[in-house]
Amino acid sequence: MKKLTFLLPLFLIIPLCFSCQTTGGKDSWDSIKKENDEFLRAEDRGTETFRVLLSSDGYKVVQLKNEKTIERAPDDGGDKFMIAEMEKYDMIDEVRIGVVSVWLFPDSGAINKIRSQRPTNFTEIDSLINDDIMRWNFRFPKKVVEPTKFEIIYRVVLRKKLSDEQILNSVQEKMKEDQ
């Protein structure tokens, strides 16, 4: 009986959590698209070298400075993989910004370390961002590794595309797999 008493409030709260949205309606998504465009058109500020717009609808990278000394090597397959990974988290409508510092080895230009300066506070998304940066390769047109430290700002856009019932079923399946 105690187990049933404990579970009953849980089953009442879970559907309420899934029905809550931080944004809503067509007007909100028009606004988010406009904000996404503004994010990608930003001006050079401080140590920020790259900006990434990450969602299940697309993956876009913009370089804000140091164009003559460093460039990100294209990786269409990896970009498509990131888009597919983001689909797993489209259970709520939410936009978050994350800032990551990257250090490169001065001799090879390979990634030395990655440190989150401002996490999105979604553990799985922050881990995905780190995985994303680890796959990046850089080219150095002047044959000199410069800069060796810079920041990447991520704008992560989650969009609820499934019904509450589909999300609940997905979560229940995931819980069964984890047991």
Secondary structure by P-SEA (a helix, b strand, c coil): caaaaaaaaaaaaaaaaaaccccccaaaaaaaaaaaaaaaaccccccccbbbbccccbbbbbbccccccccccccaaaaaaaaaaacccccccbbbbbbbbbbcccccccccccccccccccaaaaaaaaaaaaabbbbbcccccccccbbbbbbbbbbbcccaaaaaaaaaaaaaaac
